[in-house]
């Protein structure tokens, strides 16, 4: 008796299996390439951000507080900030005890330069009693980095 068999031949089945294997390998290769590209891009961005912070090094050098013993509301405060890095610091902002100081922002500081933030404002003067013998946290920020230092302001014989 002759049996009626229908199916695919061994040659066609081997060809189909090879085609499926090649297709799966192609999909895996494409997926791995995209994943590797994403990881590489994100690590490059993180590295660039971290190195940017090393190029700008802000340092709060000190302060000068001049108190008028006859009129304590007419005092001058100057805070010295230096950029010890190799790149320009952009968009400097000065904070005292977490409060952004009005008019003390949007300036830049070249590498190796020192600047003084001066508080001389006759309409809203510095009151020495708010600063003398009190601990204040001074923070300077830029687009690239942050520097913070805590001072206890002291004042003797009219200036500090």
C-alpha positions in Angstrom: 0.0 0.0 0.0 1.2 3.4 -0.9 0.7 5.9 1.8 -0.3 9.4 1.0 2.0 11.6 2.9 2.0 15.4 2.8 4.5 17.6 4.5 7.7 19.5 3.9 10.8 17.9 2.8 13.9 17.9 5.1 15.7 20.4 2.8 12.9 23.0 3.1 12.7 22.5 6.9 16.4 23.1 7.2 16.2 26.3 5.1 13.2 27.6 7.2 15.1 26.9 10.4 18.2 28.8 9.1 16.1 31.8 8.0 14.4 32.0 11.4 17.8 31.7 13.2 19.2 34.5 11.0 16.2 36.7 11.6 16.4 36.2 15.4 20.2 37.0 15.3 19.5 40.2 13.3 16.9 41.4 15.8 19.2 40.6 18.7 22.1 42.5 17.0 19.9 45.6 16.4 18.6 45.6 20.0 22.1 45.3 21.4 23.4 48.1 19.2 20.6 50.5 20.4 21.1 49.6 24.0 24.9 50.1 23.7 24.3 53.5 22.0 21.9 54.6 24.7 24.3 53.6 27.5 27.2 55.3 25.8 25.3 58.6 25.3 24.1 58.7 28.9 27.5 58.0 30.3 29.1 60.7 28.1 26.6 63.2 29.3 27.2 62.3 33.0 31.0 62.5 32.5 30.7 65.8 30.8 28.6 67.2 33.6 31.0 66.0 36.2 34.1 67.3 34.4 32.3 70.7 34.0 32.1 71.0 37.7 35.9 70.5 37.9 36.6 73.2 35.4 34.9 75.8 37.6 35.9 75.9 41.2 34.3 78.6 43.2 35.8 79.6 46.6 34.4 82.0 49.1 37.5 83.8 50.2 36.1 85.9 53.0 34.1 88.9 53.9 34.4 92.5 55.1 31.7 94.0 57.3 32.0 97.7 58.1 29.8 98.7 61.0 29.0 102.3 61.7 28.9 102.5 65.5 26.8 105.7 65.4 24.3 104.3 62.9 24.2 100.5 62.9 21.7 100.5 60.0 24.3 102.1 57.7 26.7 99.2 57.3 28.5 97.7 54.3 29.1 94.0 53.7 31.5 92.7 51.0 31.9 89.0 50.2 34.9 87.9 48.2 34.5 85.0 45.7 37.3 83.5 43.6 37.1 81.2 40.6 40.1 78.8 41.1 39.1 76.8 38.0 40.2 76.9 34.4 36.8 77.9 32.8 34.5 80.9 33.2 31.7 80.6 35.8 28.4 81.7 34.4 25.2 83.0 36.1 26.6 83.5 39.6 24.1 83.7 42.4 24.8 84.6 46.0 22.7 83.1 48.9 22.9 84.0 52.6 21.2 81.4 54.8 19.5 80.0 51.8 18.0 83.3 50.7 18.9 84.6 47.2 20.3 88.1 47.5 18.6 90.5 45.2 20.8 92.1 42.6 23.6 89.5 43.3 23.0 87.2 40.3 23.5 86.8 36.5 27.1 87.8 36.7 30.1 85.8 35.4 33.6 85.2 36.8 36.6 84.4 34.6 39.1 81.7 35.6 41.5 82.9 38.2 39.6 86.1 39.0 38.2 87.4 42.3 35.0 89.5 42.6 33.4 91.2 45.6 29.7 91.1 46.1 28.9 94.4 47.9 25.9 95.1 49.9 25.6 98.9 49.9 22.0 99.8 49.7 20.8 103.0 51.3 17.1 102.1 50.8 17.5 98.6 52.4 20.7 98.8 54.5 22.5 96.0 56.2 21.9 96.1 60.0 25.1 95.1 61.8 23.1 93.6 64.7 21.8 91.0 62.3 25.3 89.8 61.4 27.7 90.4 64.2 28.5 87.4 66.4 26.0 85.3 64.4 26.7 82.3 62.2 25.7 82.8 58.6 25.9 80.3 55.7 27.1 81.9 52.5 26.6 79.9 49.3 27.6 80.9 45.7 26.2 78.9 42.8 26.9 79.0 39.1 25.6 77.0 36.1 28.6 74.6 36.7 29.1 74.2 40.4 28.3 75.3 44.0 30.5 76.5 46.9 29.3 77.0 50.4 31.0 78.3 53.6 29.7 79.2 57.1 31.1 82.2 58.8 30.5 83.7 62.2 30.7 87.4 61.5 32.6 89.5 64.1 33.0 93.2 64.2 35.4 95.3 66.2 36.1 99.1 66.1 33.9 99.8 63.2 35.0 97.2 60.7 35.5 93.5 60.4 
